[in-house]
């Protein structure tokens, strides 16, 4: 492994959030959409196991208009 590869791996490790995914990637958005959806639809209103990063909450709210969004599929009451 070259010095450059080691430096890149160290940098990549700093770029992930608690989900282990790179912020704002499609997988990251889908992960947090599912987590927030599960929290919003939990009949027992339990606290989430992991705190939601504010960036994830903002991104999921913007994503809620997308037909693929789980959070956006919850009907308004």
N, C-alpha and C positions, 0 to 999 in steps of 0.2 A: 504494500500500500504506500503510495507516495504521500509526501507532505501535503500536497494540494488536496488529495482525497480525504485525508484526516481532517483537514481544516473544513472541507465541505460538509463532512458528517457532523462535525461539532456545530457548524452553523445551522444545519438542518434540524438538529436536536433543539435548538433555541426557537425554531419557527413553529413548533407544534403546540397545540393547546391541550387541556386535560383529556380530550377525547383521543389524543394520539394522532390526530389528523392535521393536515396543513390548513390553516384558516382560509376561508373563502373558496376552497376547492368544492367541486360538486359533492364528493363524499362527505365532506365536513358539513355542508348545508343539509344534506339528507339526514345525517346523524342527529344534528341538533333539532331538526324539524320533528323527527320521531320522538326524541327525548321530551321536547316541550309538548308535543301532542299527547304523549303518555301521561305527563303531569296534568295537563288540562282536562283529560278525560278520566282520571282516576276517581272512581266512585268513593273511595275512602279519604280523599284529599290528603294523602300522605306527602311529606316533604320529599323533594327529589334526592336521590342518592348522591348526586354531584351538583354543585352550584352551576348555574348556567352563566357562561361568560356574557357580558353585556353586548359584545360584538355579535355573538350568536343570536341573542334575542332580537337585536335590531335587524339582522340579516333574515331571520325567519319571519319577522313581521312584514318586511318588504316582499318576501317570497310567498306570503300567504295568498296573494292574488293569482299565483300560478296554479293551474288545474292539478298539477302533480303534488301540491302541498297537502300534507296531512292536516296541519293546523288550519289551513284555509277551508278544509272540508267540514269542519265543525259548524253546524247550523247556528245562526244567531237566534237568541231567544227573545 
